[in-house]
């Protein structure tokens, strides 16, 4: 019984993180889509949200390698997960700031936001997949 409750709580936590990732994807998609006319579609917004959902579900809660002398090297999955989370959330924060403050940054910043978001969630997905394959 106790194991089932813990497992359910863990799934709830991961789904909550995934929804936060989808919200971040929505903000980045809204900013990028409003600045690049060809990306002003519902499909683009949905894609950004799905990437955020998958990235934050798989990549934030990665199983860690055991910490002992036999495993003293850098955990690439943990590093990629943390770097990807930082990159994706920083991009989302910047996107929200642009939207809320009604800024009009140069188009290069918009492309940087798009690449930062895609790179961040890609790192999360790769890290989560790598960590689960070894566990």
N, C-alpha and C positions, 0 to 999 in steps of 0.2 A: 504494500500500500504506500509506504513512504517513498519508495523508488518511483512509483507512478506519479506522485505529486511533484517530486523534484524534476522529473522529466517534463511534465506539463508546464511547470514554472519556467524551465529552460526554454521550451518552445515559445511560450508567451513572450519571454524576454527577447528572443531572436526575431520574432515577428514584429515586436515593437521597434527594434532597431531597423528592421527592413522597412517599416513604414516611415521612419525618420529618413532613411535613405531615399525612399520614393519622394518624400516632400522636398528634400534637397534637390533631387533631379528635376522636380517641377519648377523650382525657382531658377535653376540654371537654364532649363529649357525655355522658360518664359523670357529671361533676359536675352539669351542668345537668339531665340526666335524673333524677338521684337527688333533686334538689330540687323539680322540677316534675313531678308525677305523670303528667300527660298526655303528657309527652315521654319517658317510660320505655318506649321500644320499641326493637327491633333496627333498625327502619327509620330512626329518628332517629339512632342511632349510625352507621349506614351512610352516611346523608346527610352527617353532620358529617365523617366520614372522607373521603368522596368530594370534598367541598368543599375540605378540606385538601390532598388529593392534587392536585387540579386547580390550586388556587391556588399551591401551592409549586412545581409543575412549570412552570407558565406564567409565574408572576410573579416568581420570584427571579432568574432568569438572563435579564434583558431586554437586547436589543441597545441599546447607547447611541448617542445622536446624536453626530456628529463634533464635536470640540471645536476650533472656529476662530471667527474674527470673524463669519462669516456665520451661525453657529448659537450666538449668545451668550445666547439666552433660556434660561429654566429648562426642563429636560427634564421635562415633566409625567409621562411614563411612569416615569422613574427615581424621581421623587419619590413617586408613588403606590405604586410597588413597595416602596420602602424603608419608607414609612409603614405600608403594609399588612402587611409582614413584621413590623415592630415590634409593631403592634397585635395581630396573630394570635398571635405567640409570647409576648407578655406575658400575653395571656389564657390561653394554654395553661399557662404557668408558674404563674399564680395558681390555675388549676383543679387542677393537680397538688398545689400546696401545700394547698389546701382538702381534697383527698382524703387525702393522706398524713398531714397533721396532724389529721385528723378534726375540722375546724372546722365551725361551723354559722352561717355568715354570714346576714345579712338577705336576704330574697328579692330585694330590689332589686339586690344585688350579683350574684345569679345571672342576672337579666335583663341586667345590664350585661355580664356575661361572654358571654352568648349574642349580644348585639348587637355586642360588641367582636370576637368571632370572625367573625361573618358579615360585618361591615364590613371587617375586615382581609383576609379571603380574597377578598372582592369587589373591594377595591382592587388586590390582586395580579392577579386575573384580568383586570380592565379594563386595568391597566398592561401586562401581558404581551401582551394582544391588540393594544393600541394600538401598542406598540413593534414588534411583528411585522408590522403592516399598513404601517408606514412604511419598514421595512427592505427 
